[in-house]
Amino acid sequence: MDDELRERLKAALWFSIGKIVDEESLRLNTNATPQFIGALTEMVWAQIENVSVDLESFCRHAGRTTINTDDVLLIARRNDALHDIMKDFIDKESAKNGKGNGRGRSKK
């Protein structure tokens, strides 16, 4: 990824996180500094980079060149609540689009 695109994506992420923080600050009647928003943006960016590497690795390991929902469910495998929410969403979307039951770990 070139530097210009990276900076544009980070700026868009900063803007989105800033909007969310502003809404939550109003809801909670508190304040957040620009430094907090910047630090949160950097933390989220680092997490996105880590997740993207993992998704690419899972995809390659499965012998595919395209990331799919199986890879995303593998990311969430250690967080049962998140995994179940994602699995339910995938199953509903698959049923709605007529593509079967979806994949991944079944519910307990």
DAHU-V304289 format. One record per backbone hydrogen bond with DSSP energy under -0.5 kcal/mol. NH is the residue of the N-H (numbers start at 1). CO is the residue of the C=O. Records with the same first field share a line. If there is no record, write none. Layout:
NH: CO, CO
//
This chain:
6: 2
7: 3
8: 4
9: 5
10: 6
11: 7
12: 8
13: 9
14: 10
15: 11
16: 12
17: 13
18: 14
19: 15
20: 16
21: 17
22: 18
23: 19
24: 20
25: 21
26: 22
27: 23
28: 24
29: 25, 26
30: 25
37: 33
38: 34
39: 35
40: 36
41: 37
42: 38
43: 39
44: 40
45: 41
46: 42
47: 43
48: 44
49: 45
50: 46
51: 47
52: 48
53: 49
54: 50
55: 51
56: 52
57: 53
58: 54
59: 55
60: 56
61: 57
62: 58
63: 60
64: 59
71: 68
72: 68
73: 69
74: 70
75: 71
76: 72
77: 74
79: 76
80: 78
83: 79
84: 80
85: 81
86: 82
87: 83
88: 84
89: 85
90: 86
91: 87
92: 88
93: 89
94: 90
95: 91
96: 92
97: 93
98: 95
99: 94
//
